[in-house]
Amino acid sequence: MAGLVAGLVVMVVIALVVLWGRPRPPVPAPVVKERRVAILSLPATLAGQQALAKAVGDDPAIERDLAFLYVSALEMRCDPSDGHAMVKLAMAAGLPTLRATGQLIAAQPVLGNQLYGLINDWVRRTPCATPLVELRLMDYRLHVAPATYAHAFPESYVDPAMAPLPAGSPEPPDMLGEAGSPCLRLAYRLLPLDGAEPWQCVAARRQLRQQIVHALCPPDIGTAEAQAKFAATLHDREGRLPDMCR
Amino acid sequence: MKRVATACLLGLLAACSGSKAPATQTDLQRAQAAADAGRTARAEGKAANVPEHGDLVGLPDRDGYNELDWTHMLPKEDLAILKDSPPVVHVGNRQGPQIGTLHTVPGLAGQRVRLTGYVVPLNTDANGDMTEFFFVPFYGACIHVPPPPPNMLIHVRLDKAIPTPQIWDPFWLRGTLRISIEHNAIAASAYSMADAQLVPYADPNATTDDRFE
């Protein structure tokens, strides 16, 4: 029930962000910097956001929410199926989405309007298929590659600045179509993704989650026999992780 | 174990170099620029301070692998960057960003070396055995402690998978050092190793049978 409520809240927030920005006056053209990958620089155009900038810069949990809201709202506009899949994945993986931001807004309600206005403004000024975006809020900067973020979700939730892969790199397995998989729920219950992992464990835990969802998940998981075998496999694979990473 | 302790100390020096800046890439670029400036100054006539070839490595073991100190993998201006870095702040839940540069010591390329350190697993095979890892001079079991700088990370791909060791187990790593950049989601590295062998540090007289090759 709590998951359903949380999901509805996330959907409503994103819908508000998307709807907020339908008819709007023209805004300054974004500055595009030429680097190895062109970066679309998006300075905030709204004034009086010092408190919000400080909150985002100080608390990585709020920074993660900011990136999640931005990319999911952008995907809702540009590729609605991916946008919906991200929201479902956030719920299925039990991510602490909007928990920190909800607490911030409860304490300072004015920041809620500022946050959603800011995200809407950024989304409206982002052309679909922009490879790399620099979100700017006063002195705060965050580089986000929307497509990379979406296709690496839920893992990208704790690493919003995840750089685009170098040309020729193998694509990691996509989770966007796995929101309904019971193995995905199991993987993220067994190895929760909360951003509190030491860096030495990030790759090992991430890879095991991906293997559980893609390589180890039995096609006949509905049967008791398959479930027992799968449970034994998970126990074995978790036991092969270094102690610090379990 | 003295060398491991030295490596840990150096690691902590590196580990205590995290800043509060929000973006890892920015730190890396800033440090790279500082090291570039030092390099330019040297090129303009100041004394070269990169160790000569003979000073880079220590004595060979019985198999011909020369002992290598982690600090010799960094140009000296990079060491200065680490020494001047602010300490790790153990507050909040922000992961420490990697700092440092991709600058390397050309004289090390192709050398058969051995050095002590720790394993950070990157990839496993279908059975869950490790096939790829970073070799690092220290382990910092805390979210605030960042990865070592790229030029103190060695990227290793194994020909044959091995059981993933504990993060805190010390090893000798032996093989032929290469200069090559690896950039993945958790860190960047400036060195790699070919024909790598891991030997548990606790048994310095290990025979070939004890090695993970």
Chai-1 contact restraints between the chains, C-beta under 6 A:
chainA,res_idxA,chainB,res_idxB,connection_type,confidence,min_distance_angstrom,max_distance_angstrom,comment,restraint_id
A,G57,B,P22,contact,1.0,0.0,6.0,A-B,restraint_1
A,P60,B,R94,contact,1.0,0.0,6.0,A-B,restraint_2
A,A161,B,A23,contact,1.0,0.0,6.0,A-B,restraint_3
A,M162,B,A185,contact,1.0,0.0,6.0,A-B,restraint_4
A,A196,B,I143,contact,1.0,0.0,6.0,A-B,restraint_5
A,P198,B,A141,contact,1.0,0.0,6.0,A-B,restraint_6
A,P198,B,I143,contact,1.0,0.0,6.0,A-B,restraint_7
A,W199,B,P147,contact,1.0,0.0,6.0,A-B,restraint_8
A,W199,B,I186,contact,1.0,0.0,6.0,A-B,restraint_9
A,Q200,B,V120,contact,1.0,0.0,6.0,A-B,restraint_10
A,Q200,B,I167,contact,1.0,0.0,6.0,A-B,restraint_11
A,V202,B,I186,contact,1.0,0.0,6.0,A-B,restraint_12
A,A203,B,L122,contact,1.0,0.0,6.0,A-B,restraint_13
A,A203,B,I186,contact,1.0,0.0,6.0,A-B,restraint_14
A,A204,B,P121,contact,1.0,0.0,6.0,A-B,restraint_15
A,R237,B,G128,contact,1.0,0.0,6.0,A-B,restraint_16
A,R240,B,G128,contact,1.0,0.0,6.0,A-B,restraint_17
A,R240,B,T164,contact,1.0,0.0,6.0,A-B,restraint_18
A,P242,B,Q166,contact,1.0,0.0,6.0,A-B,restraint_19
A,P242,B,I167,contact,1.0,0.0,6.0,A-B,restraint_20
A,M244,B,A141,contact,1.0,0.0,6.0,A-B,restraint_21
A,M244,B,I167,contact,1.0,0.0,6.0,A-B,restraint_22
